[in-house]
Amino acid sequence: MDAATQTAPVAAREDYKSRPGALIWFFKKSRNTWKEKYRALKASVKGLKNQLAAVTRSRAEWRAKAEAAGRRAAALEADLAALRDRVAAADPQKKIRAAAR
């Protein structure tokens, strides 16, 4: 493919009034500018996608920890209520003394 482009002479179009060297410089600069712009945008999008994935994963981990802590707190509250009932049933005098204070 390179051989075909090298053998064909570069002909300047008749509708351009500027010299070919200036046109080549301008078009190359224009192409490089938009390529760099979209390369930077692509990198930005990739970074934002990575951040979104990390935040989503972190939020799921914290939600799981919070749910586990809630279940543990409910179990401990149930154990505490059962122990209070056992203490109250074992010694009714303590209940009377505690109420008098």
Beta strands, then each sheet from edge to edge (+ up, - down):
end
